[in-house]
Amino acid sequence: MIVTVQVDGGFAFFPKLNAAKTVDTETLPTEEKKRIETLVKEARVWDISEVLSEPPRHPADVQTFVVTVRDGDRVHQVRAAEPVTDAALASLLDFLLKRSDE
Amino acid sequence: MMLKKVHSLCGIIPPYMLESISKAELANTEGRAAARRTLALTTVLQTKRRMDGARISRVMAVKDGSIPHKNRRIYTCNNSESYPGTLVRSEESDPNGDTAIDECYEGFGATFDFYKKILGRNSLDNTGMDLIGSVHYGKSYNNAFWNGSQMIFGDGDGIYFSRFTQALEVIGHELAHGVTSYTAGLEYQGQSGALNESMSDVFGSMVKQHHLRQKATDADWLIGKGIFTNQVQGVAFRSMKAPGTAYNDPHLGKDPQPAHMKEFIHTTEDNGGVHKNCSIPNRAFYLLATALGGYSWEKAGRIWYAVLRQPELVKNADFVLFAKLTCEMALKMYGETVRDAALAAWKAVGVIN
């Protein structure tokens, strides 16, 4: 499974912070691989709408998170503006973003 | 029938002052109109007060919203992602002791005062809108944003970013998004989105310069100064004076902002590069303000504000239209010399050939 996360928008644009971060779970240690796959499953990424939430009217500097999951031939993308109210998706985002910071 | 005795409640601004504002050449159209409305309302109310008592007058004045009044409400999200959160400081209350809460309160005050004293504007919507801010949003949250009705500020991760409330121009920037949404309503996409961002940088920077009583040539023209921790190789998020030079850091990358139209960034990211290309009109404003000398808000700021309220500034305006309108407004307000300076600024950034 290949998972990509990208943060779009925000008060300022920082090339490295705003770049897409990709992880191929097949290249990860077993524990981390399972963790990501479980978070993807719990977030029901394959089932939820492609646009989960749009920024509010007249927004500015609002961040939007884009998660793309590929598994074989299946690909699905989810967009969610902050605040991400779906707790499971928020957990997945939190894990992926913290991981990419390390 | 005996009338019940009521307590007298006086207006904040005396009628002679309202009359003066309503006729003043220096006051803008909205300011004069607001003063006239308030004066008319005051006259009506004085009569009504005699008849019905003062209590009614206060209710009507507050409802009309035309009398400038500062009403700040600061909340804490307690590091949750739910806002507005818990109310922790309201107008005229004592300092809270929490740095972010007090910075937000004071920053809102400095911004309100700038719009009121310099531009004759009564809060973001010009009818006395309450200023609402939520601090301590999220955990290690590296952002600040305007959600269409209030401001939200993060504490930063403490590694690369610290509190977003500590830069007054950032507070002024977020509140300016409110002003833009109540005036031109510039669409947050492409060049109109970059103009929207630039308006926030321009007014955010002027709020800071006004607070510090800095002349244009003495200002740093930086946006987000002091928010980076000492781990970051950079001075701020953006430089209006020298776009592309604010930071160059292994973790964040290099400041991508262009200083000239020939470097304009075409992208689908970031709503079409609104935080990248805003540097072009930003620099034009800096060039004009420093060329004119004195305080940036004396002429350059008033020109920008007048254009922001012009119906000709359509929601999907591009840089060329905005440049043209500012040059026309410069001529109308201050004559040929200032118009020529505006033209030179836009030529220097390549928007006008």
Interface residues (C-beta under 8 A of the other chain):
Chain A: D8 G9 G10 F11 A12 F13 F14 P15 K16 L17 N18 A19 P56 R57 H58 P59 A60 D61 V62 Q63 E82 P83 V84 A90
Chain B: E81 S82 Y83 G138 N142 N143 A144 F145 W146 N147 G148 F164 V170 H173 E174 H177 S181 G185 Y188 N196 E197 S200 I223 G224 F237 R238 H251 L252 G253 K254 P256 E269 D270 N271 G273 H275 K276
